[in-house]
Amino acid sequence: MAHQHDASTYYVPEQSKLPLITAFAMFLTVYGLGSWFNNVSAGPFLFASGFLLMAGVMFAWFSAVIKENLAGLNNAQLKRSYVWGMGWFIFSEVMFFAAFFGALFYVRVISLPELGTANNSELLWGGFKPDWPLMTTPDMAVKGEAAKHLGPEGNMSNPGILGWLSWLPFWNTVILLTSSFTVHFAHTALKKHNKKQFNIWLGVTVFLGICFLILQIEEYVHAYQELGLTLHSGIYGATFFMLTGFHGAHVTIGTFMLLVMLLRSVLKGHFKHDDCFGFEAASWYWHFVDVVWLGLFIFVYILS
Amino acid sequence: MAHGPAKGLTRWLYTTNHKDIGSMYLWFSFAMFFLGGIFALVIRAELFEPGLQIVQPEFFNQMTTMHGLVMVFGAVMPAFVGLANWMVPMMIGAPDMALPRMNNLSFWILPFAFAMLASTLFMEGGGPNFGWTFYAPLSTTYAPPSVTFFIFAIHIMGASSIMGAINIIATILNMRAPGMTLMKMPLFVWTWLITAYLLIAVMPVLAGAVTMMLMDIHFGTSFFDAAGGGDPVLFQHVFWFFGHPEVYIMILPAFGVVSAIIPTFARKPLFGYSSMVYATAAIAILSFMVWAHHMFTVGLPFIGEWVFMIATMAIAVPTGVKVFNWVTTMYKGALTFETPMLFSIAFVILFTIGGFSGLMLAIAPADFQYHDTYFVVAHFHYVLVPGAIFSITAAVYYWLPKWCGRMYDEVLGKTHFWLAFIGLNLTFFPMHFSGLAGMPRRIPDYNPLFANWNMLSSVGAFLFGAAQVLFLYIVIRAIVSGRKATDQVWEGAHGLEWTVPSPAPYHTFTTPPKVD
């Protein structure tokens, strides 16, 4: 660094190549994905290149930020900027899920009943019954098995409270709720200067996250192979996979974030009781993912 | 940060400086303004006379779509982010934006996103042709293959907006100089803080909407397909839940700009500062409760029409507070009419006209007549052109001396104003009449009944376009050879940004100023 910097002033970083490369990597990723979806042969390659570049540049970016903090460049005010940043990023994620929850509520409460009961519905979709979960799509009510959107043969609905012990979503709820506690225990241990317990509880959280993901994959395989519940099977399948799929993607990201924090703690000895923003940000994200799951469990699984 | 900018191109590519990034945003949006303007002129050239003369209907649809998308996401929004980048840190006494590297990322996503969006015009099947509101199933079942790239362009420019908004919030809430309490902040900072919240709340919803489109197009879901149990109207609800706050995203910072300029040239403090803050917040909150007024004719239940009509009309109250305050600020002021003030006064008058036509559209039973006519086109161009565009223009004239240290030519500036003022009214005022007479929007050909109004509109549009070329010349001339500006620049200007030299040093307020 060309000049001395101390923590009395706000640290404004020097010029950096990282943002431009990140923007290019984002472009390459989505351009590759778009080409892939339109059956351009170079698509998957472009996507993979963009994704790898993105991973590399994010690694470099986070390394730079961590080094700056370890070098004592970040004063309390700068750390608050990171807190605001992560907090409002999570809020934006909440709104992203709100779009899909909104779609689910709208379909269940307004548009699907309308399809079965409106004045012209007998004419358009004769014999269609707006039940939820939607097993017979309007298309099927008219065309039978020749329909484009074939409903599922089985669904994920609530088997009644007595059947919960053999119901996978219930165990996923238990796992994820437990993991929110374990990540909190890790935080408490860190506050009490107990790095060993911190590592153990964080490790348990990561383990629970992986368990959740394995069960989620198990559920998807079950849905696709045994229930015929797919993205193609009408609005029930669409909302089910969209909500649980994006949630699963966020659990994957959250687990990865916590795993990185664990590795930083174990291998590099990072995090002190009063300096652990990376971990705290990851744990807020984890709590957010947990709250979204509760919404899913209630509105996608129980009330169906 | 002891030193000045880096040399050469890397200064711009790798910069972390809020002033550099602000300049890049402003030049980018200027470029997009001309690109979107060219699309508009293709539309107006085709509509100069009835019949098909210049372009095919398929291409005409691509022009209306791309004109809207480029102007909304490429011209107006980045211009306001550019102004925020330049002015917010200087107005609150901060050394830079809170997260300077992410700031540069927010900018550099945009050239990539718009290159991808513009390239769809050259793809097989043409570019997006379903209007900037991209209603399903037109944008899903019946869309050209390039829609996939349109979707991903929206995704990444949305990411850019969210990161930009987070940065602005962190800056305003965390970086104010000691003594700069919230209720001492300039109104431009307040309006941007509220706008940033709107952005974080609705850009993810837009991402959700285009993601559902993507799934419907490529993965066989049926969100917007009644055959599978979905509903095309669902798209409209999700889109307008984003779309209505979006129009306030494009106008709230404009309110902030005008609230800075009018007191300066009236030589009086802004009338009713705190009511301005509360009115801005009220408009922002109401903007989440009115989205279905875009959908009155889609078949909402009566209670829905009624609720959305009343909520929409309620917005006139805080907006009226603002207009009252601007007018009262000017009342008995020592007014002078430099170019920024001319644009600001035109803003107050013409934006109010756009507001009144908005009230007409808010009346649900009347809207059944106006819906999808040129009356709607007239309405939203009256709030966006003399609203958003005029305020951005006013802001450029007002702050350019602070940015580059040189004055623009006042005679040329006033010429620009009058050409733009006449051109804009000539373009959009006749649309009220052609719309009320029944001319539908988004059509390349029309009943000869509407010929006179359309010819006037087209003449006005080319005049307005020419005025903007003059604007470009004025800006470049000021930067290259304008006479030196003083630090204060304007006799009646107050605020931290006027206490630093002109041009503003590369790093301002490395140690925070004391605000009383």
Interface residues (C-beta under 8 A of the other chain):
Chain A: A2 H3 T9 Y10 V12 P13 E14 Q15 S16 K17 L18 P19 L20 T22 A23 F24 M26 F27 V30 Y31 L33 G34 F37 N38 W61 Q77 R80 S81 Y82 W84 G85 W88 F89 F91 S92 E93 M95 F96 A98 A99 F100 G102 A103 Y106 V107 S111 L112 E114 L115 L124 W125 L134 T137 P138 D139 A147 K148 H149 T230 L231 H232 G234 I235 Y236 G237 A238 T239 F241 M242
Chain B: M1 A2 H3 A6 T10 R11 L13 Y14 T15 T16 A94 P95 D96 A98 L99 P100 R101 M102 N103 N104 L105 F107 W108 I109 F112 A113 M116 P145 T148 F149 I151 F152 A153 H155 I156 A159 I162 A165 I166 N167 I169 A170 T171 L173 N174 M175 I200 A201 V202 M203 P204 V205 A207 G208 A209 T211 M212 L214 M215 H218 F219 G220 T221 S222 F223 D225 A226 A227 G228 G229 G230 D231 V233 L234 H237 V238 F241 H507 T510 T511
